[in-house]
Amino acid sequence: MTANQDISTGLLARLQSAGGRSAAGLRRSLRSNDFAQILACGVAGTFIGALVDLLRQAVEKFHQLNFLLGRHGLLSTGIGVSPERIVVVPLLGGLAVGLFALWTSRMRGHDIVDPIEANAMYGGRMSLRDSMRLTFATVLSNAAGASLGMEAGYSQIGAGLFSALARNFGLRREDMRVFVTAGASAAIAAAFNAPLAGAFYGFELILAQYTVRALAPIAVACVAATLAQDALSHPPVLFHAPAGTPHETISYVLFGAMGVLAAALAILAMLAVTWVERGARRLPLPEWLRPALGGLLLSVVALSFPQVLGSGHGGIQYHLDLHWTLLPLLALLFAKLVASAISVGSGFRGGLFSSSLFLGCLFGAAFAQGVALLDPALSQQYDAFVIVGMASIAAAIIGAPLTMVFLVLEGTGDFPLTVGVLIGVVTASTISRLAFGYSFSTWRFHQRGLGIRSAHDVGWIADLTVGRLMRSDPKVVAEDMTIAMLRKKHPIGSAKRIFVTDGEGRFKGLLDLAKVYDAEYDADSDSRRVGSLARDCAVLLPGENVRTAAARFETSESEVLPVVDSRADRKLVGYLTEAFALRRYTQEFERRRSAELGERDLFSIGPIPRA
């Protein structure tokens, strides 16, 4: 019996060892093989497409149940919504969101990292658990009728899953950033049934650049996600507008004018969120009760304008089919803006992607009715004005102009209309960037005190710290040592600079060794202390990054600086030279840039071929 046990134990150990080698081999294969990474993105994208479809259907069911809608009813159409439920559901939903936020804050104690922040600061590293919690909070918020979309939850869970996959296989920093982008892009592609728009959403927002190396993984993930959710439920398109509407020259001029007004409205929408947040913080309420208060205020608005509830997907097609007059459109536009600001500012979870599209739809419809008063012939282009307004507002708020252009192109297939959309989108996004400087996501980072303007990778600079670059073998002498003793210990030429410390190792000054051998100190070299010759200078801390060090070198006009443990104790732990810091910064920058573009030797200069 013992022999059999030994045989079984040995067999099990060999199987485990073989499994470990197989897993390690798979990790090495995925890490070093671009084709394997593309295939992994396709497989994972299929799963994301199915997950997005499941979440979308779940939110629709919650809307139908919570607000007593018909079987195929959409909340943002405002049709058949129970007034009694409008009073109750947002309040109770806000309370649930607040309690969930309270519970998660006690469990994790830190802010959730979103895909843009992950790619900018952490090399694509995200917490899958945090992403699942945020997605669940987004579902709760949408089920309660918050005037927000699910896209933030979709992109968060997509990016989180892809980040976990990349981390599990030990991918390099740049590969992880591409995987995070592919995950978020796949989720948006599935949400709107638009793979091109999803891919450019990733390039513009999540990766903040377009590279040939990233094209295949992101494109495959988007196509796979779109096909998966389409195979499961054949979701309806975001909007359906008749193609082929003729546009006169004056129409394109008006599209440009729409872009100007859209930029102003987009900036107002982003600022309104901040105003609501500041107002909520001033109230004598615990943070977890703010969503309940927001739900109560949302109910007040929704009793008069039920269409402000939900993301706005159903409302877009509703206003393309039914042409409201100017004043009701303006009133609903204002109500939707207020409702969205209340929803975000009070603590409901969600994004402004869909809400900005609906805001733009209402803006475009109001603009169309306004110009029709001046020239009734322009009323024939009502759909074009609605779609241009929709894309322009969304581009200015989200900060992804090409995403909106491709969303319209995929939705309508109308090239002349897409040209008009391009005019409005470029005008709106350019004015918003120059006048305001932020998209909604980067504005939120600014409010949190993070200096992130895009998803460009700046996190590697934080990783390149003084502690990693410094030398820890400084030549040190005590400040009470005499000049004669120093000359005996360090002959001329043995060192260039000496660091002077007190009896407890605290930095007191920097000493040029050549100065010690100056003839003027010969007479009193046996009595004069080296501390009197040392000069104080700026210091570096081990946790400071290389850019901070470079700025310190420039302002101090010194080629070498001491590194101390803290500004309070000033205990010397090493030193750093300017030349080495700049060389390492340049090398790391070149390596990162080469990795981004998929070139190993981008900055190398090969031999010049002979003629």
C-alpha positions as CSV (number, residue, x, y, z in Angstrom):
1,M,0.0,0.0,0.0
2,T,2.9,2.3,0.8
3,A,4.5,1.6,-2.5
4,N,1.3,2.4,-4.3
5,Q,1.1,5.7,-2.4
6,D,4.7,6.5,-3.3
7,I,3.9,5.8,-7.0
8,S,0.8,8.0,-6.9
9,T,2.6,10.8,-5.1
10,G,5.4,10.7,-7.6
11,L,3.0,10.7,-10.6
12,L,1.1,13.6,-9.2
13,A,4.3,15.6,-8.6
14,R,5.4,14.9,-12.2
15,L,2.0,16.0,-13.6
16,Q,2.1,19.2,-11.5
17,S,5.6,19.9,-12.6
18,A,4.6,19.3,-16.3
19,G,1.6,21.6,-15.8
20,G,3.8,24.3,-14.3
21,R,6.2,24.0,-17.2
22,S,3.3,24.1,-19.6
23,A,1.9,27.3,-18.0
24,A,5.3,28.9,-17.9
25,G,5.8,28.0,-21.6
26,L,2.4,29.6,-22.4
27,R,3.4,32.7,-20.6
28,R,6.7,33.0,-22.5
29,S,4.9,32.3,-25.7
30,L,2.3,35.1,-25.2
31,R,5.0,37.5,-23.9
32,S,7.2,37.2,-26.9
33,N,4.7,36.4,-29.7
34,D,2.6,39.2,-31.2
35,F,0.3,36.8,-33.0
36,A,-0.5,35.0,-29.7
37,Q,-1.3,38.3,-28.1
38,I,-3.7,39.2,-31.0
39,L,-5.4,35.8,-30.7
40,A,-5.7,36.3,-26.9
41,C,-7.4,39.7,-27.5
42,G,-9.8,38.1,-29.9
43,V,-10.8,35.4,-27.5
44,A,-11.1,37.8,-24.6
45,G,-13.0,40.3,-26.8
46,T,-15.6,37.6,-27.5
47,F,-16.2,37.2,-23.8
48,I,-16.4,41.0,-23.3
49,G,-19.0,41.3,-26.1
50,A,-21.2,38.6,-24.4
51,L,-20.7,40.3,-21.0
52,V,-21.7,43.7,-22.3
53,D,-24.8,42.3,-23.9
54,L,-25.7,40.6,-20.7
55,L,-25.3,43.8,-18.7
56,R,-27.3,45.8,-21.3
57,Q,-30.2,43.4,-21.2
58,A,-30.1,43.3,-17.4
59,V,-30.3,47.1,-17.1
60,E,-33.2,47.2,-19.6
61,K,-35.0,44.6,-17.5
62,F,-34.4,46.6,-14.3
63,H,-35.9,49.7,-16.0
64,Q,-38.9,47.8,-17.1
65,L,-39.4,46.3,-13.7
66,N,-38.6,49.4,-11.6
67,F,-40.6,51.9,-13.7
68,L,-43.4,49.6,-14.9
69,L,-42.5,50.0,-18.6
70,G,-43.8,47.7,-21.3
71,R,-41.9,44.6,-22.4
72,H,-39.8,46.5,-25.0
73,G,-40.0,49.9,-23.4
74,L,-37.0,52.2,-23.1
75,L,-36.8,54.5,-20.1
76,S,-35.4,57.5,-21.9
77,T,-38.3,57.7,-24.3
78,G,-40.4,58.8,-21.3
79,I,-43.3,56.7,-22.6
80,G,-45.3,54.7,-20.0
81,V,-43.1,55.6,-17.1
82,S,-45.0,55.3,-13.8
83,P,-45.1,58.7,-11.9
84,E,-45.2,56.9,-8.6
85,R,-42.1,55.0,-9.4
86,I,-40.3,58.2,-10.5
87,V,-40.8,59.5,-7.0
88,V,-39.6,56.3,-5.3
89,V,-37.0,54.5,-7.4
90,P,-34.3,57.2,-7.8
91,L,-34.4,57.9,-4.0
92,L,-34.1,54.2,-3.0
93,G,-31.6,53.5,-5.7
94,G,-29.5,56.4,-4.6
95,L,-29.6,55.0,-1.0
96,A,-28.4,51.6,-2.3
97,V,-25.6,53.2,-4.3
98,G,-24.5,55.2,-1.2
99,L,-24.5,52.2,1.1
100,F,-22.6,50.1,-1.5
101,A,-20.0,52.9,-1.8
102,L,-19.7,53.1,2.0
103,W,-19.0,49.3,2.1
104,T,-16.5,49.3,-0.7
105,S,-14.6,52.3,0.7
106,R,-14.1,50.5,4.0
107,M,-12.9,47.4,2.1
108,R,-10.4,49.0,-0.3
109,G,-9.7,52.5,1.1
110,H,-8.5,54.0,-2.2
111,D,-9.8,55.4,-5.4
112,I,-10.6,53.0,-8.2
113,V,-8.2,53.3,-11.1
114,D,-9.9,53.8,-14.5
115,P,-8.4,52.7,-17.9
116,I,-7.0,56.2,-18.7
117,E,-5.3,56.6,-15.3
118,A,-4.0,53.0,-15.5
119,N,-2.4,53.6,-18.8
120,A,-1.0,57.0,-17.9
121,M,0.3,56.2,-14.4
122,Y,0.5,52.5,-13.8
123,G,1.6,50.9,-17.0
124,G,-1.9,49.3,-17.6
125,R,-2.2,47.7,-14.1
126,M,-5.7,47.7,-12.9
127,S,-7.6,45.8,-10.1
128,L,-10.1,43.4,-11.5
129,R,-11.9,43.3,-8.2
130,D,-12.3,47.1,-8.1
131,S,-13.4,47.1,-11.7
132,M,-16.2,44.6,-10.9
133,R,-17.3,46.7,-8.0
134,L,-17.5,49.8,-10.1
135,T,-19.4,48.0,-12.8
136,F,-21.9,46.7,-10.2
137,A,-22.3,50.3,-8.8
138,T,-22.9,51.5,-12.4
139,V,-25.6,48.9,-12.9
140,L,-27.2,50.0,-9.6
141,S,-27.1,53.6,-10.6
142,N,-28.6,52.9,-14.1
143,A,-31.3,50.6,-12.6
144,A,-32.3,53.5,-10.4
145,G,-32.8,55.8,-13.4
146,A,-29.7,57.9,-13.0
147,S,-29.3,60.3,-16.0
148,L,-26.1,58.5,-17.0
149,G,-24.9,55.7,-19.3
150,M,-23.4,52.3,-18.7
151,E,-20.4,52.9,-20.9
152,A,-18.1,53.8,-17.9
153,G,-19.0,50.4,-16.4
154,Y,-18.5,48.6,-19.7
155,S,-15.1,50.1,-20.4
156,Q,-14.0,49.5,-16.8
157,I,-14.8,45.9,-16.7
158,G,-13.4,45.3,-20.2
159,A,-10.2,47.0,-19.4
160,G,-10.0,45.3,-16.0
161,L,-10.4,41.9,-17.5
162,F,-7.8,42.5,-20.2
163,S,-5.4,44.0,-17.6
164,A,-5.8,40.9,-15.4
165,L,-5.1,38.7,-18.4
166,A,-2.0,40.6,-19.4
167,R,-0.7,40.6,-15.8
168,N,-1.3,36.9,-15.5
169,F,0.9,36.2,-18.5
170,G,3.5,38.7,-17.4
171,L,3.3,41.0,-20.4
172,R,5.6,44.0,-20.7
173,R,4.4,47.4,-19.7
174,E,3.6,48.6,-23.3
175,D,1.8,45.3,-24.0
176,M,-0.3,45.7,-20.9
177,R,-1.3,49.2,-22.0
178,V,-2.4,47.9,-25.4
179,F,-4.4,45.1,-23.7
180,V,-6.2,47.7,-21.4
181,T,-7.0,49.7,-24.5
182,A,-8.3,46.6,-26.4
183,G,-10.5,45.7,-23.4
184,A,-12.1,49.2,-23.2
185,S,-12.4,49.4,-26.9
186,A,-14.1,46.0,-27.2
187,A,-16.6,47.1,-24.6
188,I,-17.5,50.3,-26.4
189,A,-17.7,48.5,-29.7
190,A,-20.2,46.0,-28.3
191,A,-22.2,48.7,-26.5
192,F,-22.8,50.6,-29.8
193,N,-22.5,47.8,-32.3
194,A,-19.7,49.9,-33.9
195,P,-16.2,48.3,-34.1
196,L,-14.6,51.3,-35.8
197,A,-15.9,53.7,-33.2
198,G,-14.8,51.4,-30.5
199,A,-11.3,51.1,-31.9
200,F,-10.9,54.8,-32.2
201,Y,-12.3,55.3,-28.8
202,G,-9.3,53.3,-27.6
203,F,-6.8,55.1,-29.7
204,E,-8.0,58.6,-28.8
205,L,-8.8,58.2,-25.1
206,I,-7.3,55.0,-23.6
207,L,-4.0,54.8,-25.4
208,A,-3.8,58.5,-26.5
209,Q,-2.0,57.6,-29.7
210,Y,-2.2,55.5,-32.8
211,T,0.4,52.9,-33.5
212,V,0.5,50.2,-36.1
213,R,1.6,47.7,-33.5
214,A,-1.5,48.3,-31.4
215,L,-3.9,48.2,-34.4
216,A,-4.3,44.5,-34.8
217,P,-5.0,43.6,-31.1
218,I,-7.5,46.4,-30.7
219,A,-9.2,45.9,-34.0
220,V,-9.5,42.1,-33.4
221,A,-10.9,42.6,-29.9
222,C,-13.5,45.1,-31.2
223,V,-14.7,43.0,-34.1
224,A,-14.9,39.9,-31.9
225,A,-16.9,41.7,-29.2
226,T,-19.3,43.2,-31.8
227,L,-19.8,39.8,-33.4
228,A,-20.4,38.1,-30.1
229,Q,-23.1,40.4,-28.8
230,D,-24.7,40.6,-32.2
231,A,-24.9,36.8,-32.3
232,L,-26.5,36.7,-28.9
233,S,-29.3,39.3,-29.2
234,H,-29.1,41.3,-32.4
235,P,-29.3,44.7,-30.5
236,P,-30.9,47.6,-32.3
237,V,-28.6,50.4,-33.7
238,L,-28.2,53.5,-31.6
239,F,-30.2,55.5,-34.1
240,H,-31.6,55.1,-37.6
241,A,-31.8,58.1,-39.9
242,P,-32.5,58.1,-43.6
243,A,-29.4,58.5,-45.7
244,G,-28.9,60.6,-48.8
245,T,-30.3,63.9,-47.6
246,P,-28.9,66.6,-49.9
247,H,-26.9,69.3,-48.1
248,E,-26.4,72.8,-49.5
249,T,-23.3,74.9,-48.9
250,I,-25.1,76.9,-46.3
251,S,-25.7,73.7,-44.4
252,Y,-22.0,73.1,-43.9
253,V,-21.6,76.7,-42.6
254,L,-24.4,76.0,-40.2
255,F,-22.7,72.8,-39.1
256,G,-19.6,74.9,-38.2
257,A,-21.8,77.3,-36.2
258,M,-23.3,74.3,-34.4
259,G,-19.8,73.3,-33.4
260,V,-19.2,76.7,-31.7
261,L,-22.4,76.5,-29.7
262,A,-21.8,72.8,-28.9
263,A,-18.4,73.6,-27.4
264,A,-20.0,76.2,-25.1
265,L,-22.8,73.8,-24.0
266,A,-20.2,71.0,-23.4
267,I,-18.1,73.2,-21.2
268,L,-21.2,74.2,-19.3
269,A,-22.2,70.6,-18.8
270,M,-18.7,69.7,-17.4
271,L,-18.7,72.7,-15.1
272,A,-22.2,71.9,-13.9
273,V,-21.0,68.6,-12.5
274,T,-18.4,70.4,-10.4
275,W,-20.9,72.9,-9.1
276,V,-23.2,70.2,-8.0
277,E,-20.3,68.3,-6.3
278,R,-19.1,71.4,-4.4
279,G,-22.7,72.1,-3.3
280,A,-23.1,68.6,-2.1
281,R,-19.9,68.7,-0.1
282,R,-21.1,71.8,1.7
283,L,-24.2,70.1,3.0
284,P,-24.1,68.6,6.5
285,L,-24.7,65.1,5.2
286,P,-22.5,62.0,5.2
287,E,-21.0,61.2,1.8
288,W,-23.0,57.9,1.5
289,L,-26.3,59.9,1.8
290,R,-25.5,62.2,-1.1
291,P,-26.7,59.8,-3.9
292,A,-30.1,59.5,-2.1
293,L,-30.4,63.3,-2.1
294,G,-29.4,63.3,-5.7
295,G,-32.1,60.7,-6.5
296,L,-34.7,62.9,-4.8
297,L,-33.6,65.9,-6.8
298,L,-33.6,63.8,-10.0
299,S,-37.2,62.7,-9.2
300,V,-38.2,66.4,-9.0
301,V,-36.8,67.0,-12.5
302,A,-38.1,63.7,-14.0
303,L,-41.7,64.3,-12.8
304,S,-41.9,67.1,-15.4
305,F,-39.4,65.6,-17.9
306,P,-39.4,61.7,-17.7
307,Q,-37.0,61.6,-20.6
308,V,-34.1,62.7,-18.4
309,L,-34.1,59.3,-16.8
310,G,-31.6,56.8,-18.1
311,S,-28.8,57.1,-20.6
312,G,-30.8,58.5,-23.5
313,H,-30.5,55.7,-26.1
314,G,-34.2,55.5,-26.6
315,G,-34.6,59.3,-26.5
316,I,-32.3,59.7,-29.5
317,Q,-34.4,57.7,-31.9
318,Y,-37.6,59.2,-30.4
319,H,-36.5,62.7,-31.3
320,L,-35.3,61.6,-34.7
321,D,-38.8,60.3,-35.4
322,L,-40.9,63.0,-33.6
323,H,-40.1,66.6,-34.2
324,W,-40.8,68.7,-31.1
325,T,-41.2,72.4,-31.3
326,L,-38.4,74.8,-30.2
327,L,-39.4,75.8,-26.6
328,P,-40.2,72.2,-25.3
329,L,-36.8,71.1,-26.8
330,L,-34.9,73.9,-25.0
331,A,-36.7,73.0,-21.8
332,L,-35.9,69.3,-22.1
333,L,-32.3,70.2,-23.0
334,F,-31.9,72.2,-19.9
335,A,-33.6,69.5,-17.8
336,K,-31.3,66.8,-19.1
337,L,-28.2,68.9,-18.4
338,V,-29.3,69.5,-14.9
339,A,-30.3,65.8,-14.4
340,S,-26.9,64.6,-15.6
341,A,-25.0,67.0,-13.4
342,I,-27.1,66.0,-10.4
343,S,-26.5,62.3,-11.1
344,V,-22.7,62.6,-11.4
345,G,-22.2,65.2,-8.8
346,S,-24.2,63.5,-6.1
347,G,-22.3,60.2,-6.4
348,F,-24.2,58.0,-8.9
349,R,-21.9,55.9,-10.9
350,G,-21.8,56.1,-14.7
351,G,-20.5,58.1,-17.6
352,L,-21.5,60.9,-19.8
353,F,-21.0,59.1,-23.1
354,S,-24.6,58.3,-23.8
355,S,-25.9,61.3,-21.9
356,S,-23.8,63.6,-24.0
357,L,-25.1,62.0,-27.2
358,F,-28.7,62.7,-26.0
359,L,-27.8,66.2,-25.0
360,G,-26.4,66.7,-28.5
361,C,-29.5,65.2,-30.0
362,L,-31.7,67.7,-28.2
363,F,-29.3,70.5,-29.1
364,G,-29.3,69.6,-32.7
365,A,-33.1,69.3,-32.8
366,A,-33.5,72.7,-31.2
367,F,-31.0,74.2,-33.6
368,A,-32.9,72.7,-36.5
369,Q,-36.2,74.2,-35.3
370,G,-34.5,77.5,-34.8
371,V,-33.0,77.8,-38.3
372,A,-36.3,76.5,-39.8
373,L,-37.9,79.7,-38.4
374,L,-35.5,81.7,-40.6
375,D,-35.6,79.4,-43.6
376,P,-38.4,76.8,-43.7
377,A,-36.5,74.9,-46.5
378,L,-33.8,73.9,-44.0
379,S,-36.4,71.8,-42.1
380,Q,-35.8,69.1,-44.7
381,Q,-32.4,68.6,-43.1
382,Y,-33.7,68.1,-39.6
383,D,-32.1,64.7,-39.2
384,A,-28.7,66.0,-40.3
385,F,-28.8,68.8,-37.7
386,V,-29.8,66.4,-35.0
387,I,-26.9,64.0,-35.8
388,V,-24.3,66.7,-36.2
389,G,-25.4,68.2,-32.8
390,M,-25.3,64.8,-31.2
391,A,-21.7,64.1,-32.4
392,S,-20.4,67.6,-31.7
393,I,-21.5,67.7,-28.1
394,A,-20.3,64.2,-27.4
395,A,-16.9,64.9,-29.0
396,A,-16.4,68.0,-26.9
397,I,-17.4,66.3,-23.6
398,I,-15.8,62.9,-24.2
399,G,-12.7,64.2,-26.0
400,A,-12.9,61.7,-28.9
401,P,-13.7,63.5,-32.1
402,L,-12.9,60.7,-34.6
403,T,-14.8,58.2,-32.4
404,M,-18.0,60.3,-33.0
405,V,-17.3,60.6,-36.7
406,F,-17.0,56.9,-37.1
407,L,-20.0,56.2,-34.9
408,V,-22.1,58.3,-37.3
409,L,-20.5,56.7,-40.4
410,E,-21.2,53.2,-39.1
411,G,-24.7,54.1,-38.1
412,T,-25.8,55.9,-41.3
413,G,-23.4,55.0,-44.0
414,D,-24.0,58.5,-45.3
415,F,-20.7,60.1,-46.4
416,P,-21.9,63.6,-47.1
417,L,-23.5,63.7,-43.6
418,T,-20.3,62.3,-42.1
419,V,-18.4,65.3,-43.7
420,G,-20.9,67.6,-42.0
421,V,-20.4,65.8,-38.7
422,L,-16.6,66.1,-39.1
423,I,-17.0,69.9,-39.5
424,G,-19.1,70.2,-36.3
425,V,-17.0,67.8,-34.3
426,V,-13.6,69.4,-35.2
427,T,-15.0,72.9,-34.4
428,A,-16.5,71.8,-31.1
429,S,-13.6,69.8,-29.9
430,T,-11.0,72.4,-30.9
431,I,-12.8,75.2,-29.2
432,S,-13.4,73.1,-26.1
433,R,-9.7,72.2,-26.0
434,L,-8.4,75.7,-26.5
435,A,-11.0,77.4,-24.2
436,F,-11.3,74.8,-21.5
437,G,-8.4,72.5,-21.9
438,Y,-10.1,69.3,-20.7
439,S,-12.4,66.5,-21.7
440,F,-14.8,65.2,-19.0
441,S,-12.4,62.4,-17.9
442,T,-9.3,64.6,-17.7
443,W,-11.4,67.3,-15.9
444,R,-12.3,64.7,-13.3
445,F,-8.6,63.9,-12.8
446,H,-7.9,67.7,-12.5
447,Q,-10.6,67.9,-9.8
448,R,-8.9,65.1,-7.9
449,G,-5.5,66.8,-8.1
450,L,-4.0,64.5,-10.8
451,G,-2.1,66.3,-13.5
452,I,-3.2,63.9,-16.3
453,R,-4.2,65.5,-19.6
454,S,-4.3,62.2,-21.5
455,A,-3.4,58.5,-21.3
456,H,0.1,59.1,-22.5
457,D,2.5,57.0,-20.4
458,V,4.1,59.2,-17.8
459,G,4.1,56.7,-15.0
460,W,7.5,55.4,-16.0
461,I,8.9,58.7,-14.9
462,A,7.6,58.2,-11.4
463,D,9.2,54.7,-11.4
464,L,12.6,56.2,-12.4
465,T,13.4,57.5,-8.9
466,V,16.5,59.1,-7.4
467,G,16.7,56.0,-5.1
468,R,17.1,53.8,-8.1
469,L,19.6,56.1,-9.9
470,M,21.8,57.2,-7.0
471,R,25.2,55.9,-6.0
472,S,25.3,54.7,-2.3
473,D,29.1,55.0,-1.9
474,P,29.8,58.7,-1.3
475,K,33.2,59.7,0.1
476,V,32.3,61.1,3.5
477,V,34.2,63.0,6.2
478,A,33.2,64.4,9.5
479,E,32.8,68.1,9.8
480,D,35.2,68.3,12.8
481,M,38.1,66.7,10.9
482,T,41.1,69.0,10.3
483,I,42.3,69.9,6.9
484,A,45.6,68.1,7.5
485,M,43.8,64.9,8.4
486,L,41.6,65.2,5.3
487,R,44.7,65.7,3.1
488,K,46.2,62.6,4.6
489,K,43.1,60.5,4.1
490,H,42.3,61.7,0.6
491,P,45.3,62.6,-1.5
492,I,44.7,65.1,-4.3
493,G,43.2,63.3,-7.3
494,S,41.7,60.5,-5.3
495,A,38.3,62.2,-5.4
496,K,36.6,65.2,-6.9
497,R,34.1,66.0,-4.2
498,I,33.7,65.1,-0.6
499,F,30.5,65.0,1.4
500,V,30.7,66.5,4.9
501,T,28.5,65.1,7.7
502,D,28.1,65.6,11.4
503,G,28.6,63.0,14.1
504,E,25.2,61.4,13.4
505,G,25.6,61.2,9.6
506,R,23.5,64.3,8.8
507,F,24.6,66.1,5.6
508,K,26.3,69.4,6.3
509,G,27.8,70.5,3.0
510,L,29.7,69.6,-0.1
511,L,33.5,70.1,-0.4
512,D,35.6,70.4,-3.5
513,L,38.7,68.4,-2.8
514,A,40.9,70.6,-4.9
515,K,40.0,73.5,-2.7
516,V,41.3,71.7,0.4
517,Y,44.8,71.7,-1.2
518,D,44.8,75.4,-1.7
519,A,48.0,77.0,-0.4
520,E,46.1,79.5,1.7
521,Y,45.1,76.8,4.1
522,D,48.6,75.4,4.6
523,A,49.4,77.5,7.7
524,D,46.4,76.4,9.8
525,S,45.7,73.0,8.3
526,D,46.3,71.3,11.6
527,S,43.6,73.4,13.4
528,R,41.1,74.4,10.8
529,R,38.0,72.1,10.4
530,V,36.8,71.0,7.1
531,G,33.2,72.0,8.1
532,S,34.2,75.6,7.6
533,L,35.1,75.0,4.0
534,A,32.0,73.0,3.0
535,R,29.2,74.7,1.2
536,D,25.5,73.9,1.7
537,C,23.6,72.9,-1.4
538,A,20.2,71.6,-2.5
539,V,19.4,67.9,-1.7
540,L,17.5,65.1,-3.3
541,L,15.2,62.6,-1.7
542,P,15.1,58.9,-2.7
543,G,11.4,59.0,-3.7
544,E,11.7,62.0,-6.0
545,N,11.6,61.2,-9.8
546,V,14.2,61.9,-12.4
547,R,12.4,65.0,-13.7
548,T,12.3,66.6,-10.3
549,A,16.0,65.8,-10.0
550,A,16.8,67.4,-13.3
551,A,15.0,70.6,-12.3
552,R,16.9,70.6,-9.0
553,F,20.2,70.3,-10.8
554,E,19.2,73.2,-13.1
555,T,18.1,75.6,-10.3
556,S,21.1,74.7,-8.0
557,E,23.6,74.9,-10.9
558,S,25.4,71.9,-9.5
559,E,26.7,68.8,-11.3
560,V,26.3,66.6,-8.3
561,L,23.7,66.6,-5.4
562,P,23.5,64.6,-2.2
563,V,20.6,62.3,-1.5
564,V,19.3,62.4,2.1
565,D,16.7,60.2,3.7
566,S,14.4,63.1,4.6
567,R,14.4,66.9,4.7
568,A,14.0,66.8,8.5
569,D,16.9,64.4,9.4
570,R,19.1,65.0,6.3
571,K,21.0,61.8,6.8
572,L,23.2,61.2,3.8
573,V,22.3,58.0,1.9
574,G,24.0,58.6,-1.5
575,Y,24.6,61.0,-4.3
576,L,23.5,61.6,-7.9
577,T,25.3,63.3,-10.8
578,E,23.4,65.3,-13.4
579,A,25.1,63.6,-16.3
580,F,24.0,60.1,-15.1
581,A,20.5,61.2,-14.4
582,L,20.0,62.8,-17.8
583,R,21.6,59.8,-19.5
584,R,19.3,57.3,-17.8
585,Y,16.3,59.5,-18.5
586,T,17.2,59.7,-22.2
587,Q,17.8,56.0,-22.4
588,E,14.5,55.1,-20.7
589,F,12.6,57.6,-22.9
590,E,14.1,56.1,-26.1
591,R,13.3,52.6,-24.9
592,R,9.7,53.5,-24.0
593,R,9.2,55.2,-27.3
594,S,10.6,52.3,-29.2
595,A,8.3,49.9,-27.3
596,E,5.3,52.1,-28.1
597,L,6.0,52.0,-31.8
598,G,7.0,48.3,-31.8
599,E,10.6,49.0,-32.9
600,R,13.5,47.6,-31.0
601,D,16.1,49.9,-32.3
602,L,14.2,53.0,-33.2
603,F,16.9,55.4,-32.1
604,S,20.0,53.4,-33.3
605,I,22.0,54.6,-36.3
606,G,23.2,51.8,-38.5
607,P,26.1,51.9,-40.9
608,I,25.7,54.2,-43.8
609,P,25.7,52.1,-47.0
610,R,28.4,52.9,-49.5
611,A,27.4,54.5,-52.8
